[in-house]
Amino acid sequence: MAYQIRCGCGRQVDVEMWQAGTDVKCSCGQAVRVPSSVDLVGQRGEQGNMKGSPHRGIEYHIMDLVKSGQLPGDHCVNCNSSTVGQVKLLCECSKAVLKVEGPSILENVLRVLLMMLFPIKYL
């Protein structure tokens, strides 16, 4: 299902949900930041943006827990010891990560260097 975002030049750019949090190129050549998946859904007013929906990002669930007083907790969930301090964190959520199969650039460079250092003679 395609979503539309607007470039600085005014053109509409079609994007897919998997592109959330990435940059895409407009036909004018500019890079356009794709909003988070939650914001994409919210722009269209879909049901997925409703409170309690599984389609909302984890960041919204955490904010709901903080607002309701359920977070921060008074003990560690791992070791059950009492907690006294708080640390503020910045988390980046709802961002697509592209994983490419095959050798990395470094592996390819090393192969070329090894072939130059130790050439194999073919008959």
HUSULZI-V327222 format. One record per residue. SS is DSSP state (H for helix, E for strand, L for the rest). PHI is phi in whole degrees, -180 to 180 (999 if undefined). D_LAST is the distance of its C-alpha to the last C-alpha in Angstrom with 2 decimals. Layout:
ss=SS phi=PHI d_last=D_LAST
ss=SS phi=PHI d_last=D_LAST
//
This chain:
ss=L phi=999 d_last=54.74
ss=E phi=-85 d_last=54.50
ss=E phi=-117 d_last=56.58
ss=E phi=-119 d_last=57.52
ss=E phi=-126 d_last=57.72
ss=E phi=-106 d_last=58.96
ss=L phi=-82 d_last=57.05
ss=L phi=-62 d_last=58.95
ss=L phi=-79 d_last=58.86
ss=L phi=103 d_last=60.87
ss=L phi=-75 d_last=58.26
ss=E phi=-88 d_last=57.71
ss=E phi=-119 d_last=54.26
ss=E phi=-81 d_last=53.34
ss=E phi=-135 d_last=51.79
ss=E phi=-108 d_last=51.11
ss=H phi=-58 d_last=52.37
ss=H phi=-66 d_last=48.92
ss=H phi=-89 d_last=48.85
ss=L phi=-55 d_last=51.96
ss=L phi=83 d_last=51.80
ss=L phi=-108 d_last=48.85
ss=E phi=-107 d_last=48.77
ss=E phi=-123 d_last=48.17
ss=E phi=-96 d_last=48.07
ss=L phi=-81 d_last=50.98
ss=L phi=-64 d_last=50.51
ss=L phi=-80 d_last=52.13
ss=L phi=102 d_last=49.22
ss=L phi=-75 d_last=51.23
ss=E phi=-83 d_last=50.12
ss=E phi=-121 d_last=52.69
ss=E phi=-77 d_last=53.20
ss=L phi=-85 d_last=53.53
ss=L phi=-63 d_last=56.46
ss=L phi=-61 d_last=56.27
ss=H phi=-60 d_last=56.29
ss=H phi=-64 d_last=59.96
ss=H phi=-69 d_last=60.88
ss=H phi=-61 d_last=59.03
ss=H phi=-63 d_last=61.00
ss=H phi=-65 d_last=64.19
ss=H phi=-63 d_last=63.83
ss=L phi=-93 d_last=64.14
ss=L phi=70 d_last=66.95
ss=L phi=-76 d_last=65.22
ss=H phi=-58 d_last=66.58
ss=H phi=-59 d_last=63.67
ss=H phi=-92 d_last=65.41
ss=L phi=-75 d_last=68.49
ss=L phi=-59 d_last=69.41
ss=L phi=86 d_last=68.05
ss=L phi=-74 d_last=65.39
ss=L phi=-66 d_last=62.03
ss=L phi=-85 d_last=60.46
ss=L phi=-73 d_last=61.94
ss=L phi=-70 d_last=59.69
ss=H phi=-61 d_last=60.07
ss=H phi=-61 d_last=61.50
ss=H phi=-73 d_last=64.51
ss=H phi=-66 d_last=65.12
ss=H phi=-65 d_last=65.09
ss=H phi=-61 d_last=67.52
ss=H phi=-62 d_last=69.79
ss=H phi=-66 d_last=69.85
ss=H phi=-67 d_last=70.73
ss=H phi=-62 d_last=73.49
ss=L phi=-83 d_last=74.97
ss=L phi=85 d_last=75.06
ss=L phi=-78 d_last=72.66
ss=L phi=-126 d_last=70.24
ss=L phi=-74 d_last=69.97
ss=L phi=-79 d_last=70.77
ss=L phi=-102 d_last=72.86
ss=E phi=-148 d_last=70.49
ss=L phi=-74 d_last=66.77
ss=L phi=-74 d_last=65.32
ss=L phi=-87 d_last=62.87
ss=L phi=-111 d_last=65.15
ss=L phi=67 d_last=68.58
ss=L phi=-78 d_last=69.78
ss=E phi=-72 d_last=72.08
ss=L phi=-106 d_last=70.69
ss=L phi=-119 d_last=72.64
ss=L phi=-110 d_last=70.44
ss=L phi=-130 d_last=68.54
ss=L phi=-124 d_last=65.35
ss=L phi=-88 d_last=64.76
ss=L phi=-123 d_last=61.23
ss=L phi=-113 d_last=59.51
ss=L phi=-111 d_last=57.23
ss=L phi=-104 d_last=54.94
ss=L phi=-117 d_last=55.17
ss=L phi=60 d_last=54.13
ss=L phi=-116 d_last=50.97
ss=L phi=-74 d_last=47.87
ss=L phi=-123 d_last=44.61
ss=L phi=-93 d_last=41.36
ss=L phi=-110 d_last=38.60
ss=L phi=-101 d_last=35.09
ss=L phi=-79 d_last=32.64
ss=L phi=106 d_last=29.13
ss=L phi=-68 d_last=27.82
ss=L phi=-78 d_last=30.16
ss=H phi=-61 d_last=29.61
ss=H phi=-60 d_last=29.48
ss=H phi=-62 d_last=26.72
ss=H phi=-66 d_last=24.63
ss=H phi=-63 d_last=25.40
ss=H phi=-62 d_last=24.48
ss=H phi=-61 d_last=21.05
ss=H phi=-63 d_last=20.38
ss=H phi=-62 d_last=21.81
ss=H phi=-64 d_last=19.76
ss=H phi=-66 d_last=16.48
ss=H phi=-73 d_last=17.88
ss=H phi=-75 d_last=19.01
ss=L phi=-127 d_last=16.06
ss=L phi=-66 d_last=12.87
ss=L phi=-101 d_last=9.83
ss=L phi=-89 d_last=6.64
ss=L phi=-99 d_last=3.81
ss=L phi=-77 d_last=0.00
//
